[in-house]
Amino acid sequence: MKIEQLRYVIIAPEAEVVKWQAAFAKIAPTLTLEVGPLVEAPETVSILLLWNHPAGCLKAFTNAQLIYSLGAGVDHLMRDPELPKHIPICRIVDPLLSFSMSNYIIFALLYYHRKWDKYVADQKAQIWDHDAPPEIPIKVGILGLGTLGQDAAIKIKHLGFDVVGYSPSPKPLTGIQTFHEGQIDAFLASCNVLVCTVPYTSATHGLLSMTLFKKLKKPTFLINASRGKVQKSQDILQALEMGILTGAFLDVFEQEPLPKESPMWQHPKIYITPHVASITNPQAGAKQMLKNVQALLDHKPLEHQVNPSKGY
Amino acid sequence: MKIEQLRYVIIAPEAEVVKWQAAFAKIAPTLTLEVGPLVEAPETVSILLLWNHPAGCLKAFTNAQLIYSLGAGVDHLMRDPELPKHIPICRIVDPLLSFSMSNYIIFALLYYHRKWDKYVADQKAQIWDHDAPPEIPIKVGILGLGTLGQDAAIKIKHLGFDVVGYSPSPKPLTGIQTFHEGQIDAFLASCNVLVCTVPYTSATHGLLSMTLFKKLKKPTFLINASRGKVQKSQDILQALEMGILTGAFLDVFEQEPLPKESPMWQHPKIYITPHVASITNPQAGAKQMLKNVQALLDHKPLEHQVNPSKGY
């Protein structure tokens, strides 16, 4: 059996479908990417490519062999109670994804470290202040040491910053102190820039809350480039108000797009981007996916397989 | 002879003197840092610490054994025709200097790469634009591969960017294509973000000019964190006007402080900082200096010695 002989169905918003079809046309022109959820003979479909699929639509694909999330996050899959758990589920972890994510995080932390707000205001007012210290001393905490969190931790360390990391299971990283289960308070007490790179699961729902903010070293700058439901917007606003947080650089929000009436838009200490920290590159993703389909046919181990019991 | 038995004289602006005296008090409390240029028995002074000394004041120090620049740049020394050239001249190259310089440069290039102007404007207008590509593809050229330029090149490469470098003499760097004497046009034609980290010498005076800008890949973003006299402000303004440059992130200016009447202040495509990319940390610098004084007494090779014939 060859990878071209399998049937592939994509179930995703229109814009995503167009991007992935174009990518497959380039990478594997002999392969057809059918658009679901309504296709003929769904029982002969092998590979499902999913992004925000409608609940209930997976039932028909009774002989699917592999499910692929079209991004790094899999929360959109996990919330479907009918998601088949007996077949492998994989996610895209392309190198460009960590390139973009880490550079987004580094931009956000240098924005704070290098006092960019001050220099923007000074330029506007034509003030030449050579004598003020141009940097804020920071110790960076990476909350979540998955593929993306580790990449960010290593790169930030390489730039010369003190870095600590937290992840439920021990993840040793050269030159970086890491904390695990039971040590989260010690982790939080040790850093004053908190970078959130956790997956969204029932365990991380609402994790970025006042309770957590109070445990960090002051003043604390928050960067969230993971998932919006990991944070409590009201708590971020309140923590800024109380001076517990000194700023928040946010790519994700509890509700996306961020509603027009949100007070976050015009908050002088909140920096907003529209969930663009890391956009999956479909061509790199398609290559990775087909390599995994080949591994499946060869009965070899798959890369970037999701553990459904953990939820990521 | 011990390092404490030598006489040290600092000749620098008041603010610098205060900082270095504090640093020496911490690092070497038994050592006296006398403030010049007017001191008793200048002929018994061994070590001169200089930053923007008044011309002509060095004559009296007839038995100086070592001259130290209190920063990475030595142009302030070289412009004094009476600078003694028969004794070693060293400059501070502390690790924090490259920490700060590289992070400044990386902030500036991510500012452009991650389209920060767009996202600031979008936030202000409450626009959630998830679909626009969030990054500008860039290839980074480092003009000047001294200690600071090399550090920046290596770190930017480590972040996943394509990096090329230029330096008059060949400087091989792993994974980075480098150009040298005679290849500057090929270097310029290969990159669309130009980072200037050259020393200021007669050869680099006015180097960043229209002639040079025209040779770069379009659209070009300029970052100058070296010395102001390396650039021609009028040419930068004109190149922006003509669309040859798409933006300029400048830490240095031909005249500093930047004059109030300069059109650069309010230019929407010029990002100004007041010569703060890299500030020498006096304690780290003092340690490095005393290590070199010890080497001098031991007749061992000195670190970071300047070549006066090259001017850096």
Boltz contact constraints between the chains, C-beta under 6 A:
constraints:
  - contact:
      token1: [A, 99]
      token2: [B, 160]
      max_distance: 6.0
  - contact:
      token1: [A, 103]
      token2: [B, 110]
      max_distance: 6.0
  - contact:
      token1: [A, 103]
      token2: [B, 159]
      max_distance: 6.0
  - contact:
      token1: [A, 107]
      token2: [B, 110]
      max_distance: 6.0
  - contact:
      token1: [A, 107]
      token2: [B, 114]
      max_distance: 6.0
  - contact:
      token1: [A, 110]
      token2: [B, 103]
      max_distance: 6.0
  - contact:
      token1: [A, 110]
      token2: [B, 107]
      max_distance: 6.0
  - contact:
      token1: [A, 114]
      token2: [B, 107]
      max_distance: 6.0
  - contact:
      token1: [A, 119]
      token2: [B, 273]
      max_distance: 6.0
  - contact:
      token1: [A, 123]
      token2: [B, 272]
      max_distance: 6.0
  - contact:
      token1: [A, 126]
      token2: [B, 260]
      max_distance: 6.0
  - contact:
      token1: [A, 126]
      token2: [B, 265]
      max_distance: 6.0
  - contact:
      token1: [A, 128]
      token2: [B, 257]
      max_distance: 6.0
  - contact:
      token1: [A, 128]
      token2: [B, 258]
      max_distance: 6.0
  - contact:
      token1: [A, 128]
      token2: [B, 274]
      max_distance: 6.0
  - contact:
      token1: [A, 129]
      token2: [B, 274]
      max_distance: 6.0
  - contact:
      token1: [A, 130]
      token2: [B, 274]
      max_distance: 6.0
  - contact:
      token1: [A, 130]
      token2: [B, 275]
      max_distance: 6.0
  - contact:
      token1: [A, 134]
      token2: [B, 276]
      max_distance: 6.0
  - contact:
      token1: [A, 158]
      token2: [B, 158]
      max_distance: 6.0
  - contact:
      token1: [A, 160]
      token2: [B, 99]
      max_distance: 6.0
  - contact:
      token1: [A, 257]
      token2: [B, 128]
      max_distance: 6.0
  - contact:
      token1: [A, 258]
      token2: [B, 128]
      max_distance: 6.0
  - contact:
      token1: [A, 260]
      token2: [B, 126]
      max_distance: 6.0
  - contact:
      token1: [A, 265]
      token2: [B, 126]
      max_distance: 6.0
  - contact:
      token1: [A, 272]
      token2: [B, 123]
      max_distance: 6.0
  - contact:
      token1: [A, 273]
      token2: [B, 119]
      max_distance: 6.0
  - contact:
      token1: [A, 274]
      token2: [B, 128]
      max_distance: 6.0
  - contact:
      token1: [A, 274]
      token2: [B, 129]
      max_distance: 6.0
  - contact:
      token1: [A, 274]
      token2: [B, 130]
      max_distance: 6.0
  - contact:
      token1: [A, 275]
      token2: [B, 130]
      max_distance: 6.0
  - contact:
      token1: [A, 276]
      token2: [B, 134]
      max_distance: 6.0
